[in-house]
């Protein structure tokens, strides 16, 4: 499973990083940057929470 970011939709709210810090970093302006796209074993709940937290639907999970 992969967590993908559409950076054109990211508005820098930073809400996605809190549930999935092992997958997502924030740049100096609060925009999401992927640390890893491959969701590790046991990380699916965190990835789903990050997707749900994004108000602009910039993240999506792909199987």
C-alpha positions in Angstrom: 0.0 0.0 0.0 1.3 3.5 -0.9 0.4 6.9 0.5 0.5 9.5 -2.3 0.5 13.3 -2.1 -0.9 15.7 -4.6 1.2 18.7 -3.7 -0.9 21.0 -5.9 -3.8 20.4 -3.5 -1.8 20.8 -0.2 -2.6 24.1 1.5 -0.2 23.8 4.3 -2.6 23.1 7.2 -0.2 20.4 8.6 -3.1 18.3 9.9 -1.8 15.1 8.1 1.5 15.0 9.8 0.3 14.4 13.4 -1.3 11.0 12.8 1.5 9.8 10.5 4.9 11.4 11.4 6.7 8.3 10.1 5.3 8.9 6.7 4.9 12.7 6.4 7.1 15.7 7.2 6.2 19.3 7.0 8.4 21.9 5.3 9.2 25.3 6.8 5.8 26.7 5.6 3.8 23.7 6.8 3.3 21.9 3.5 3.4 18.2 3.5 6.4 16.3 2.2 6.5 12.5 2.0 9.1 10.8 4.1 8.1 7.5 2.6 5.4 6.5 0.2 5.3 2.8 1.1 3.1 2.3 4.1 5.0 0.0 6.6 3.4 -3.1 8.2 1.1 -1.8 10.9 1.0 1.7 9.5 -2.2 1.5 7.7 -4.3 3.0 10.5 -1.9 6.0 10.7 -2.0 6.4 6.9 -5.8 6.3 6.8 -6.0 8.9 9.6 -3.6 11.2 7.7 -5.8 10.9 4.6 -8.9 11.6 6.6 -7.3 14.6 8.4 -6.5 16.5 5.1 -9.2 19.0 4.4 -8.1 19.4 0.8 -7.9 15.7 -0.1 -4.2 16.0 -1.0 -3.5 12.5 0.2 -4.7 9.2 -1.0 -4.0 5.5 -0.4 -3.3 3.2 -3.3 -3.2 -0.6 -3.0 
